[in-house]
Amino acid sequence: MRALVQRVSQAGVTVDGAVTGEVGPGLLVLVCAMQGDTEAQSERLARKVVNLRIFRDEQDRMNRSLLDTGGQALIVSQFTLAAEAKGNRPGFSTAAKPEDGRRLYEHFSAQIASHGVMVANGIFGADMKVALVNDGPVTIWLDTEAL
């Protein structure tokens, strides 16, 4: 699985003009299941995300995790993280099939919540509008193949 993790002051997602999820300080996590991904990879990625020390401590150093800060997480599915851009038109053939992608997205979101994090979500497969205030900015790319 792949995730693009952004430390945010606030973030929200709307579908057809209606807010489906919003958070205050915490993380916006764009997540993509790849072909062959499993629940175990989803769980490993969730543990990495909630324990990633990218929040400031008292000395203004990135030394605190989402769990340490009590921050929230907005989880948004984004199959375009699977893009292969060798040419000018990206291909997405390495992304999981929609039914697998949905299952792993929902499992990932539930795993984040199981750590006691307040989770908000986008809608899988919908045309979403995502707004955020990136704090820092801090943006981290994670791939379970490299964890």
N, C-alpha and C positions, 0 to 999 in steps of 0.2 A: 504494500500500500504506500501511497505517497500523500504527503501533507505539506501545505504551505501554512506556516504558523506566524501570525502577526500579533504583536503585543498592541493592544488597543486601549484607548480611554473610553471608547464606546463604539458599538457596531450594531447594525441592524440589517434585516433583509425583508424585502417586500415582494409579493407576488400579486399581480393584477391590482396594484394599488393598496393592498392590505398588508399590514405588518404581520409576518409569520414568526419572527423572532428578533429579539434585541437584547443586548447586554450592556452593562456598564464596564468598569475596568476589568480587564482580563485578556482573553485571546479570541481572535477570529481564526478558525481552523478550516481551511479549504482542503477537502479530502477526496482522494480518488482510489478506488479499488482497481487493481491490475489483474489481468488474466492469471489464474492460478493462485491468487491470494486466498488466505484462510482466516478463520476466526482467531487462530493463535497469533497471526501477524497483526490483526486488528487490535488484539489485546496488548501486544508488545508496543505498538504505536501509541495506543492510549496511555500506557504507563509512561512512555517517553515524554509525551506532551504534558501530562500533569506534573511531571517531575523536572521538566526543563527549566533550568535556573536562568531566567531572562528578565526577572523583575529586580528593581533596585532595592538594595538593603540600606541600612543607616549610613553607610559610608559612600552611598551613591554608586555602588558596584552592582553589576548584574550577578546576584548571588541568591535570589529567592525564586521559588517555583510558584505555580498557580495554586498549589496546595498550601504553601506558606502564606500567601497573600489573601486567600479566600476569594480570589477572582472568579469570574464567570467565563463561560465558553460559548461562543456562537459557532455551531458546526454546520458547514455548508458543503454539499456534494459538488464536485467540480471535475467531471471526466476529462476536461481539457488539460489537466495535469499529466495525462498520459500522452500528450502530443509528441509526435516525432516530426521534427521540422527540418528534415534534410533538404527538401525543396522549399518552394515558396508557399505551398499549401500544406498545412499540417495534416498528418494522419493520426488516427486514434485507435488503430487496430489492436494495440496492446492493452487497452482498457478492458475491464471485466464486462461481461455481458450485463445488460441492465438489471436482470433479476438477481444476479450475483452482486452487482454493485450496490443495489438497494439493501440487500441483506447485510453486507459488510459495513455499509454506511450506518445503518441502524444499530448494528452490533457495536461499532466504534463509538457512536454517540452514547449508547447505554453504558459502555465501559468507562467513558469519561465521567458520566453521572455516578457510577458505582463508587467512585473515589470521593464522593461528597461534593462535587462541583455542580453548581447550578448551570444547566445546559439549555440553550435555545437552539432552534434548528431552522434551516431553510426547508424547502419542499423538494424531495428528490425528483430530478428530471424536469422541474419547472423552469420557466424563463424568469430568473430572479434578478432583482436589483439589490446590490449589496453596497451599503454605505459604511464607512469606517473612519475613525480618527486614529491613525497609526501613531502609537506612542514611541517616540525615539528618533527616527523610526527603527523598529526592530522587526525583521522578517527573517525566518529560518525555514530552510527547505529540509524535509525529512523523507527518507525512503527506507522502508523496511529491508530492502536489499543491502543497505549500507549500515544498518544498526547491528 
